[in-house]
Amino acid sequence: MASSKNSISAKSTLSKAPSAKPWGGRFTEPTNELVEAFTESISFDARLYKQDIQGSIAHSKMLAKIGVISDQEANSIETGLLDIRAQIDAGEFEWSTQLEDVHMNIEARLTDAIGEAGKKLHTGRSRNDQVATDIRLYMRQASDDVIALIKALQENLLASASNEVKTILAGFTHLQVAQPISLAHHLLAWNEMLERDVERLEDCRKRINVMPLGSAALAGTSFPLDRDMTCELLEFDRPSRNSLDSVSDRDFLIEFAAASSVIMMHLSRMCEEIILWASESYKFIDIGDAFCAGSSIMPQKKNPDIAEIVRGKSGRVIGNLQALLVIMKGQPLAYNRDNQEDKEPIFDTVDTVARSLQVFAAMIPSITFNRDIMYQSALKGYATATDLAEYLVRLDVPFRDAHEIVGGTVRYAIEQGKSLSDLSLTELQSFGTMIKQDVYDVLTLEGSVNSRSHFGGTAPARVSEALDAAKQRLSW
């Protein structure tokens, strides 16, 4: 899970101990304490420490190759950075708010540890291309983690669907009974949403995996950097093409936030159905006790809290997308400090999506389906009315005329308190003399479902094929 891999240890502390600013040579006054507290980002960007160290090691190796630093200095830098990473992993690193961010905290500690070589690490780069590289490395891993979590959910959905190919329930439009369908067909509709989510993230990842390192502040650098080397070391697909765009681009964060918003929208829709299905009005499903909660005052209650919370969390992820769009919409080229504000919403998005997918996937196997109740629901609401209309069309009745005939038949059945399949042949023929005994083949739920045998339809044979194909796609 992305959040657990990149969060700092709870033992790591923030310090306000005085420390000289690495950029302070031009200034004659210390930073105001209010400004210090207002502008620091170490309280949240410390989670980028692994990516920051990874990028710095690659940068130092490249600097050694082009002769800016010696091999010995590069080795000293790498050893020092790995020691710092171990300290942070162990919760033994003291972060300083006066050093502002993850980059300056690590660089200052490195210089304290190894001396002059640490001061040379920043040659040929800026915090602008450094943070852009860090966040891209982080988002690349986050994308892979979320994709893996979606696929874990898909596996559980497909496992449940495998047992429900012949289970019939009512399909709804406008929350009104529409037509009978296979329950597996319904679960496969959820899976289709998730497949699109994976495709969006995979596409987004292509634009994440571009290396801005070497762009420096905005115009590049006069040092003959080997950007292809650092690109290869950091496993990016290619170096970025324009230094000005490289340090100011946050499209990839907005894309990820947009894809995440769609994921959460999909989960929210699924949760809404689970909540409805678990209600006393439906009783289609029973959710395992481990994924429900009770009432503090009503002992009989069993509430679908997990589904409700996931549904609610979709709002914060969608809100984070709006925040990122607003942060970027007024920025001129190139880098602006506004971009410091991109991290909290994107980190929250990663964490929220990951946790929601995890708990939703774990909940799915706990759900049991009340097949008899589902079947009875499909008998209500005249779900086979469309089948009767299509039967008439096959007897050369124009569809609009068939629609009118069936509408009258349904009205009569309602008045008589009967289902369509309970009407006698004589009663049916009073609305259309062309109707024959074989009409009952399409008026049953089984007949209706089996008749939808085209590709993408709800006939059990087709659903089985679709299920096998979905499993195969998931294993690719």
C-alpha positions as CSV (number, residue, x, y, z in Angstrom):
1,M,0.0,0.0,0.0
2,A,1.4,3.4,-1.0
3,S,0.9,5.1,2.3
4,S,2.6,2.6,4.5
5,K,5.7,2.4,2.2
6,N,6.2,6.2,2.2
7,S,5.1,7.5,5.6
8,I,7.8,8.5,8.1
9,S,8.1,6.8,11.4
10,A,6.0,8.1,14.2
11,K,9.2,8.3,16.3
12,S,10.7,10.9,14.0
13,T,10.4,14.3,15.5
14,L,10.2,17.9,14.4
15,S,12.7,20.4,15.9
16,K,12.8,24.2,16.0
17,A,16.5,24.2,16.8
18,P,18.3,27.1,15.1
19,S,19.9,26.2,11.8
20,A,21.4,28.3,9.1
21,K,19.4,28.5,5.9
22,P,21.3,27.0,2.9
23,W,19.9,29.9,0.8
24,G,20.5,32.6,3.5
25,G,23.7,34.2,2.0
26,R,21.8,37.1,0.5
27,F,19.7,37.9,3.6
28,T,20.6,40.0,6.6
29,E,17.7,39.2,8.9
30,P,16.4,35.8,10.2
31,T,13.1,34.5,9.0
32,N,10.1,35.7,11.1
33,E,8.9,32.9,13.4
34,L,5.4,33.2,12.0
35,V,6.7,32.9,8.5
36,E,8.9,30.0,9.5
37,A,5.8,28.1,10.8
38,F,3.6,29.1,7.9
39,T,6.0,28.2,5.1
40,E,7.5,24.9,6.4
41,S,6.5,21.8,4.5
42,I,8.6,19.2,6.4
43,S,5.6,18.2,8.4
44,F,4.1,16.6,5.4
45,D,6.8,16.3,2.7
46,A,9.0,14.2,4.9
47,R,7.2,11.2,3.5
48,L,9.3,11.8,0.3
49,Y,12.5,11.0,2.0
50,K,13.1,7.7,0.2
51,Q,12.5,9.2,-3.2
52,D,14.7,12.3,-2.3
53,I,17.6,10.0,-1.3
54,Q,17.1,7.8,-4.4
55,G,17.2,10.9,-6.7
56,S,20.2,12.3,-4.9
57,I,22.2,9.1,-5.1
58,A,21.6,9.0,-8.9
59,H,22.5,12.6,-9.2
60,S,25.8,12.2,-7.4
61,K,26.7,9.2,-9.5
62,M,26.1,11.2,-12.6
63,L,28.1,14.2,-11.2
64,A,31.0,11.8,-10.7
65,K,30.8,10.4,-14.2
66,I,31.0,13.9,-15.8
67,G,33.9,14.8,-13.4
68,V,32.2,17.5,-11.3
69,I,32.9,15.4,-8.2
70,S,35.3,12.6,-7.6
71,D,34.3,8.9,-7.3
72,Q,35.4,9.0,-3.7
73,E,33.0,11.9,-3.0
74,A,30.2,10.2,-4.8
75,N,30.8,7.0,-2.7
76,S,30.9,9.1,0.5
77,I,27.6,10.9,-0.5
78,E,25.9,7.6,-1.2
79,T,27.0,6.0,2.0
80,G,26.0,9.1,4.0
81,L,22.5,9.2,2.3
82,L,21.9,5.5,3.0
83,D,22.8,6.0,6.6
84,I,20.3,8.9,6.8
85,R,17.6,6.7,5.2
86,A,18.3,4.0,7.9
87,Q,18.0,6.7,10.6
88,I,14.7,7.9,9.2
89,D,13.4,4.3,8.8
90,A,14.3,3.7,12.5
91,G,12.6,6.9,13.6
92,E,15.9,8.3,14.9
93,F,16.1,11.3,12.5
94,E,15.2,14.8,14.0
95,W,13.5,17.0,11.4
96,S,14.0,20.7,11.6
97,T,11.2,23.1,10.6
98,Q,13.8,25.8,10.2
99,L,15.3,23.7,7.4
100,E,11.9,24.0,5.8
101,D,11.6,20.8,3.7
102,V,12.7,17.2,3.2
103,H,15.5,18.2,0.8
104,M,17.2,20.7,3.0
105,N,16.9,18.5,6.1
106,I,18.6,15.6,4.4
107,E,21.3,17.8,2.7
108,A,22.1,19.5,6.0
109,R,22.4,16.2,7.8
110,L,24.5,14.8,5.0
111,T,26.9,17.8,5.2
112,D,27.2,17.4,9.0
113,A,28.0,13.7,8.5
114,I,30.5,13.8,5.6
115,G,31.7,17.4,5.4
116,E,32.6,19.2,2.2
117,A,31.4,16.5,-0.2
118,G,27.9,17.0,1.1
119,K,28.0,20.6,0.0
120,K,28.7,19.5,-3.6
121,L,25.7,17.3,-4.0
122,H,23.4,20.2,-5.1
123,T,25.6,21.1,-8.0
124,G,23.6,21.3,-11.2
125,R,20.2,21.1,-9.7
126,S,17.6,23.1,-7.8
127,R,14.9,22.2,-5.3
128,N,12.6,22.9,-8.1
129,D,13.6,19.9,-10.3
130,Q,14.5,18.0,-7.1
131,V,11.0,18.0,-5.7
132,A,9.5,17.5,-9.2
133,T,11.6,14.3,-9.4
134,D,10.7,13.2,-5.9
135,I,7.0,13.5,-6.4
136,R,7.1,11.7,-9.7
137,L,9.0,8.8,-8.1
138,Y,6.4,8.8,-5.3
139,M,3.5,8.9,-7.7
140,R,4.9,6.2,-9.9
141,Q,5.0,3.8,-6.9
142,A,1.6,5.1,-5.7
143,S,0.0,4.3,-9.1
144,D,1.5,0.8,-9.1
145,D,0.2,0.3,-5.5
146,V,-3.3,1.5,-6.3
147,I,-3.5,-0.6,-9.5
148,A,-2.5,-3.7,-7.4
149,L,-5.3,-2.9,-4.9
150,I,-7.9,-2.5,-7.7
151,K,-6.9,-5.9,-9.1
152,A,-7.2,-7.5,-5.6
153,L,-10.7,-6.1,-5.5
154,Q,-11.4,-7.5,-8.9
155,E,-10.2,-10.9,-7.9
156,N,-12.7,-11.0,-5.0
157,L,-15.5,-9.7,-7.2
158,L,-14.9,-12.3,-9.9
159,A,-14.7,-15.0,-7.3
160,S,-18.1,-14.0,-6.0
161,A,-19.5,-13.7,-9.5
162,S,-18.4,-17.3,-10.3
163,N,-21.0,-18.6,-7.8
164,E,-23.8,-16.4,-9.1
165,V,-24.1,-16.9,-12.8
166,K,-27.5,-18.5,-12.6
167,T,-28.8,-16.3,-9.7
168,I,-31.6,-14.1,-11.0
169,L,-32.5,-10.7,-9.5
170,A,-34.3,-7.7,-10.8
171,G,-32.3,-5.2,-12.8
172,F,-33.3,-1.6,-12.1
173,T,-33.6,1.7,-13.9
174,H,-34.8,4.7,-11.9
175,L,-34.7,2.4,-8.9
176,Q,-37.7,0.7,-10.5
177,V,-37.8,-3.0,-11.5
178,A,-36.8,-3.1,-15.1
179,Q,-35.8,-6.6,-16.4
180,P,-34.4,-9.8,-14.8
181,I,-30.7,-10.2,-15.0
182,S,-28.0,-12.6,-13.7
183,L,-26.4,-11.5,-10.5
184,A,-23.0,-12.4,-11.9
185,H,-23.8,-10.0,-14.8
186,H,-24.4,-7.2,-12.3
187,L,-21.1,-8.0,-10.5
188,L,-19.3,-8.0,-13.8
189,A,-20.6,-4.5,-14.4
190,W,-18.8,-3.4,-11.3
191,N,-15.7,-5.2,-12.7
192,E,-15.9,-3.2,-15.9
193,M,-15.8,0.0,-14.0
194,L,-12.6,-1.2,-12.2
195,E,-11.0,-2.3,-15.4
196,R,-11.4,1.2,-16.8
197,D,-9.9,2.6,-13.6
198,V,-6.8,0.4,-14.1
199,E,-6.5,1.6,-17.7
200,R,-6.7,5.2,-16.7
201,L,-4.0,4.8,-14.1
202,E,-1.8,2.9,-16.5
203,D,-2.2,5.7,-19.0
204,C,-1.6,8.3,-16.3
205,R,1.6,6.5,-15.3
206,K,3.1,7.1,-18.7
207,R,3.1,10.8,-18.1
208,I,4.2,10.4,-14.5
209,N,7.3,8.5,-15.5
210,V,9.2,11.4,-17.2
211,M,12.3,12.7,-15.5
212,P,12.6,16.4,-14.7
213,L,16.0,16.2,-12.9
214,G,18.5,18.3,-14.7
215,S,16.1,21.2,-15.4
216,A,17.5,23.0,-12.3
217,A,15.5,26.1,-11.3
218,L,13.9,26.6,-14.7
219,A,16.5,27.1,-17.4
220,G,18.7,24.0,-17.0
221,T,22.4,24.3,-16.0
222,S,25.7,25.1,-17.5
223,F,27.2,21.8,-16.3
224,P,27.3,19.1,-18.9
225,L,24.8,16.8,-17.1
226,D,24.2,13.3,-18.4
227,R,20.4,13.2,-18.1
228,D,20.2,9.9,-19.9
229,M,22.3,8.4,-17.2
230,T,20.2,9.6,-14.3
231,C,17.1,8.7,-16.3
232,E,18.3,5.1,-16.5
233,L,19.4,5.0,-12.9
234,L,15.9,6.2,-11.7
235,E,14.1,4.0,-14.3
236,F,12.2,6.8,-15.9
237,D,11.0,6.3,-19.5
238,R,12.7,9.5,-20.8
239,P,14.0,12.8,-19.6
240,S,11.7,15.8,-19.9
241,R,12.0,18.0,-23.0
242,N,11.6,21.5,-21.7
243,S,13.2,22.7,-18.5
244,L,10.6,25.5,-18.0
245,D,7.7,23.1,-18.2
246,S,9.5,20.4,-16.2
247,V,9.7,22.3,-12.9
248,S,6.2,23.7,-13.1
249,D,4.2,20.8,-14.5
250,R,1.8,19.2,-12.1
251,D,-0.6,17.8,-14.7
252,F,0.4,14.3,-13.7
253,L,-0.9,15.0,-10.1
254,I,-4.2,16.3,-11.5
255,E,-4.5,13.3,-13.7
256,F,-3.9,10.9,-10.9
257,A,-6.4,12.9,-8.7
258,A,-8.9,12.8,-11.5
259,A,-8.5,9.0,-12.0
260,S,-8.7,8.6,-8.2
261,S,-11.9,10.6,-8.2
262,V,-13.4,8.3,-10.8
263,I,-12.3,5.3,-8.7
264,M,-14.0,6.7,-5.6
265,M,-17.1,7.6,-7.6
266,H,-17.3,3.9,-8.8
267,L,-16.7,2.6,-5.2
268,S,-19.4,5.0,-4.0
269,R,-21.9,3.7,-6.6
270,M,-21.1,0.1,-5.6
271,C,-21.5,1.1,-1.9
272,E,-24.8,2.7,-2.6
273,E,-26.1,-0.6,-4.0
274,I,-24.7,-2.6,-1.2
275,I,-26.4,-0.2,1.3
276,L,-29.7,-0.6,-0.5
277,W,-29.3,-4.3,-0.9
278,A,-28.6,-4.8,2.8
279,S,-31.6,-2.7,3.9
280,E,-34.8,-4.3,5.3
281,S,-36.6,-3.1,2.2
282,Y,-34.4,-5.2,-0.1
283,K,-32.8,-7.9,2.1
284,F,-30.8,-9.0,-1.0
285,I,-27.6,-9.5,1.0
286,D,-26.1,-10.0,4.4
287,I,-22.8,-8.3,5.1
288,G,-20.4,-10.1,7.5
289,D,-20.6,-8.8,11.1
290,A,-16.9,-7.8,10.9
291,F,-17.7,-5.2,8.3
292,C,-20.7,-3.7,10.1
293,A,-21.4,-1.7,13.2
294,G,-24.3,-1.5,15.7
295,S,-26.2,1.4,17.2
296,S,-25.4,2.9,20.6
297,I,-29.2,3.0,21.5
298,M,-30.9,0.5,19.2
299,P,-29.6,-3.0,19.9
300,Q,-31.2,-4.6,16.9
301,K,-29.3,-2.5,14.3
302,K,-26.7,-3.8,12.0
303,N,-25.4,-0.9,9.9
304,P,-23.3,-1.1,6.7
305,D,-20.9,1.5,8.1
306,I,-17.9,0.5,5.8
307,A,-20.0,1.0,2.7
308,E,-21.2,4.3,4.0
309,I,-17.8,5.6,5.0
310,V,-16.3,4.6,1.6
311,R,-19.2,6.4,0.0
312,G,-18.5,9.5,2.1
313,K,-14.7,9.4,1.5
314,S,-15.4,9.9,-2.2
315,G,-16.2,13.5,-1.4
316,R,-12.8,14.3,0.0
317,V,-11.0,12.7,-3.0
318,I,-13.1,14.7,-5.4
319,G,-12.4,17.8,-3.3
320,N,-8.7,17.2,-3.5
321,L,-9.0,17.2,-7.3
322,Q,-10.7,20.6,-7.1
323,A,-8.0,21.9,-4.8
324,L,-5.2,20.9,-7.2
325,L,-6.9,22.4,-10.2
326,V,-7.4,25.7,-8.3
327,I,-3.8,25.7,-7.1
328,M,-2.5,25.5,-10.6
329,K,-5.0,27.6,-12.5
330,G,-3.4,31.0,-11.9
331,Q,0.2,30.1,-11.9
332,P,2.5,31.7,-14.5
333,L,5.6,29.8,-15.6
334,A,7.8,28.5,-14.0
335,Y,7.9,27.2,-10.5
336,N,5.9,29.1,-7.8
337,R,5.7,28.4,-4.1
338,D,2.0,27.7,-4.5
339,N,3.1,24.2,-5.6
340,Q,4.0,23.4,-2.0
341,E,0.3,23.1,-1.5
342,D,0.0,20.2,-4.0
343,K,1.4,17.6,-1.6
344,E,-1.2,17.4,1.1
345,P,-4.2,16.9,-1.2
346,I,-2.3,14.3,-3.3
347,F,-1.0,12.4,-0.3
348,D,-4.5,12.4,1.2
349,T,-5.8,11.1,-2.1
350,V,-3.3,8.3,-2.3
351,D,-4.0,7.3,1.3
352,T,-7.8,7.5,1.0
353,V,-8.1,5.6,-2.2
354,A,-5.7,2.9,-1.0
355,R,-7.5,2.4,2.3
356,S,-10.9,2.4,0.6
357,L,-9.9,-0.2,-1.9
358,Q,-8.4,-2.4,0.8
359,V,-11.4,-2.4,3.1
360,F,-13.9,-2.8,0.2
361,A,-12.0,-5.7,-1.2
362,A,-11.9,-7.4,2.2
363,M,-15.7,-6.8,2.6
364,I,-16.7,-8.5,-0.6
365,P,-16.0,-12.1,0.5
366,S,-18.1,-11.5,3.7
367,I,-21.2,-10.8,1.7
368,T,-23.8,-13.6,1.3
369,F,-26.5,-13.3,-1.3
370,N,-30.1,-14.1,-0.5
371,R,-31.0,-15.8,-3.8
372,D,-34.6,-16.6,-3.1
373,I,-35.4,-13.0,-2.1
374,M,-33.6,-11.7,-5.2
375,Y,-35.6,-14.1,-7.3
376,Q,-38.9,-12.9,-5.8
377,S,-37.9,-9.3,-6.4
378,A,-37.6,-10.1,-10.1
379,L,-41.2,-11.5,-10.2
380,K,-42.5,-8.1,-9.1
381,G,-42.8,-5.1,-11.2
382,Y,-43.6,-7.0,-14.5
383,A,-40.0,-7.4,-15.3
384,T,-40.8,-9.6,-18.4
385,A,-42.9,-6.9,-20.1
386,T,-40.2,-6.1,-22.5
387,D,-39.9,-9.8,-23.4
388,L,-43.6,-9.9,-24.2
389,A,-43.1,-6.8,-26.5
390,E,-40.2,-8.5,-28.3
391,Y,-42.2,-11.7,-28.7
392,L,-44.9,-9.7,-30.5
393,V,-42.3,-8.0,-32.7
394,R,-41.1,-11.4,-33.8
395,L,-44.7,-12.0,-34.9
396,D,-44.4,-9.0,-37.2
397,V,-46.1,-6.5,-34.9
398,P,-44.5,-3.1,-35.2
399,F,-42.6,-2.3,-32.0
400,R,-44.7,0.8,-31.2
401,D,-47.9,-1.2,-31.5
402,A,-46.3,-4.0,-29.4
403,H,-45.4,-1.5,-26.8
404,E,-49.0,-0.3,-26.6
405,I,-50.4,-3.8,-26.5
406,V,-48.1,-4.8,-23.6
407,G,-48.8,-1.5,-21.8
408,G,-52.5,-2.4,-21.8
409,T,-51.8,-6.0,-20.8
410,V,-49.7,-4.8,-17.8
411,R,-52.4,-2.4,-16.7
412,Y,-54.9,-5.3,-16.8
413,A,-52.6,-7.5,-14.8
414,I,-52.2,-4.9,-12.2
415,E,-56.0,-4.5,-11.9
416,Q,-56.3,-8.3,-11.5
417,G,-53.4,-8.5,-9.0
418,K,-51.6,-11.0,-11.3
419,S,-48.1,-11.3,-12.8
420,L,-47.9,-11.6,-16.6
421,S,-47.0,-15.3,-16.4
422,D,-50.2,-15.9,-14.3
423,L,-52.5,-14.5,-17.0
424,S,-54.3,-17.2,-19.0
425,L,-53.7,-17.5,-22.7
426,T,-57.3,-16.3,-23.3
427,E,-56.6,-13.2,-21.2
428,L,-53.4,-12.5,-23.1
429,Q,-55.1,-13.1,-26.5
430,S,-57.7,-10.5,-25.6
431,F,-54.9,-7.9,-26.2
432,G,-53.4,-9.7,-29.2
433,T,-54.9,-12.5,-31.1
434,M,-51.5,-13.5,-32.5
435,I,-50.3,-14.6,-29.1
436,K,-49.7,-18.4,-28.8
437,Q,-49.0,-20.9,-26.1
438,D,-45.2,-20.4,-26.6
439,V,-45.5,-16.9,-25.1
440,Y,-44.9,-18.5,-21.6
441,D,-41.4,-19.4,-22.7
442,V,-40.5,-15.7,-22.5
443,L,-42.7,-14.7,-19.6
444,T,-40.7,-16.7,-17.1
445,L,-37.6,-15.2,-15.5
446,E,-35.4,-18.0,-16.8
447,G,-36.8,-17.6,-20.3
448,S,-36.2,-13.9,-20.2
449,V,-32.6,-14.1,-19.0
450,N,-31.7,-16.9,-21.3
451,S,-33.1,-15.0,-24.3
452,R,-30.4,-12.2,-23.9
453,S,-27.8,-14.4,-25.5
454,H,-26.0,-11.9,-27.6
455,F,-22.4,-10.7,-26.8
456,G,-22.6,-8.6,-23.6
457,G,-26.0,-9.9,-22.7
458,T,-27.2,-11.4,-19.4
459,A,-27.8,-15.0,-20.6
460,P,-25.9,-17.4,-18.2
461,A,-23.9,-18.9,-21.1
462,R,-22.8,-15.4,-22.2
463,V,-22.1,-14.4,-18.6
464,S,-19.9,-17.4,-18.1
465,E,-17.9,-16.5,-21.2
466,A,-17.6,-12.9,-20.0
467,L,-16.5,-14.1,-16.5
468,D,-13.8,-16.3,-18.1
469,A,-12.6,-13.4,-20.3
470,A,-12.5,-11.0,-17.3
471,K,-10.4,-13.5,-15.3
472,Q,-8.0,-13.9,-18.3
473,R,-7.6,-10.1,-18.6
474,L,-6.9,-9.8,-14.9
475,S,-4.1,-12.4,-15.2
476,W,-2.4,-10.7,-18.1
